[in-house]
Amino acid sequence: MERTTTLLTNLSSRRAAGQARSLDGTWRGIIDPYDSGYIDIMGERNKRGYYRDFAPRHPADRVEYDFDTSLELEVPGDWNTQHPELHYYEGTVWYRRTFECDADEPEGTRSFLSFGAANHTTRVFLDGEELARHEGGFGPFAVEATGRLASGHHSLVVMVNNRREPDRIPAMRTDWWNFGGITRSVEIITVPTNFLRDAWLTMNADGSVHGGLTTDAPSGPNLRAEEAGLAGMSIRIELSSESGEAREELTVPVLGTAPQFGQLLTTAAADAFARWQPGAPVLHNVSFSLLSPNGDEVDRIDDQVGLRTVRVDGTQIFVNDEPVFLHGIALHGEGPTGGKRAHGDADAKELLQWAVDLGANFVRLSHYQHDEAMVRETDRLGLLAWGELPVYWGIDFGIANVLANGLAQTEELVVRDRSRASLILWSVANETLPGPEREAFLTGLISRVRELDPTRLVTAALLTIPSNDPEVHVTDPLGEFVDVIGINQYLGWYYGDRASIRETNWSSDFNKPIVFTELGAGAKFGNHGNENEIWTEEFQAAVYREQIAMIERQMSADGGHVAGLSPWILKDFRTPMRVLPGIQDGYNRKGLVSEEGERKLAFDVLRDWYQSLSD
Ligand code: GCU
């Protein structure tokens, strides 16, 4: 029976408390397109497979692999941009990292191997034993290793397979590069036997504070807290304002049933705490302490959270009861230069600074869960954000394990980030075709999102079906189930002539806010010419001018349906679908900046308009 992975949140707090040991750095790798390191020619488990990390025991011992003299791979990082032979590679790569433990695991602690993300399907082996399998390329996961990290030498082997499969999420085709590998950090997390697995705080639309706590204790199934040795334990929540003036404390008993004793928190309105505002972020200190019956601190999580409300009313979006127009930009999780999978603080800071330079108040973090550094940075910068599941294009909605994996990826997306005030929208899909199976699947995900986080808005990016009709009326049945309707439209690029863009009118069956979650055109940086010449910067800028003229006429503040936009896209990005030599060369050229961060004319056109909105 395969052990499943689990979710550990609040890793920043664990790192600050010295409870995290990084395993980032140079690992060894073996390219294995036939999975021969895992299965033998009979299709059975290869008992001497790569995961055993064997060394020859004597001169005649046949071991047909050797991590110590194999490929070097940096972790975190995609493999595609580290070795030319891996540029297009889709299959299995074995990663191996050895490490020493100076002492046995301390009494009264538990250990977890934590992965920020690995694309796409991962098997984790420790000292030759398979611990768990994880599916999904963009969410965090952890594997319990308690009792397996005795003093001495250890071998951690990770099998990562990025092959596109019809029953995966995403599935067979994506307009982005299928970066494979351990793309985010790997750490050993050490926590007390009874620990706070998850602690989160955000705000309801009525201004009351909402959150949740999950205590994890090794215990039998369905045991109640008092039967699981947690009787009399409690959790103290202390919220203190950034200014130090306001302070709230709340203590709740540990409740619920094993193995994760969870409960929700709703406190009185937190009027004493300054609100987090777009462009004026305020983060307050919060600590969650798990207390023994006599009040000793058993475990503690510290975080910084912003408090703000978000809601919709008619076609408008409100933050802290003020209408907001989302003037934003979409991003892929690709670093500022070099066309690599983005990870860590430096990439987050540079990419999001470009969004701030653009005058944006909103970023669409498409088409999958981005590194946690991104949403911590949007919190710090005061940028509103959209989080998204990679339920993209041709998903097979009829396969049972696809829904199960969709729900698992939903949990990773929402549970990791639901304390982030900047995040206001959860998106469950991008450009999926209407149909009963699709609506059933997506409403299942929407229900799960709302269970995990009833405070934020739910949305999806819908396809625009091209027509020459200047009156575009959105009727996609999914519009009934979301709070905000995302629309991807490429007037002036894939369809519609540029001259008629500004006359186009948008409405929907649902009287809900419409956000243009994609619009734009392609241009190669430095390619200049007449604005009617495709791929010139002038052509792209002209499309932006016409799109702006169209949007200005129907903003929801003036009674229209349009509550915002996140044009496609901040930066040119790698994709195997764009092959025009001398122009695309494996990049989608709709970026406002090139893959090396060079600004195109359209950047200035959009920035000037965004600036005018703020004046
Ligand atoms: C689609 C899709 C994007 C894609 C874009 C394009 O709308 O959502 O992922 O990159 O169009 O064609 O450039």
Residues whose N, C-alpha, C, O or C-beta is under 5 A from the ligand:
A	BS01	GCU	D175 E431 N488 E518
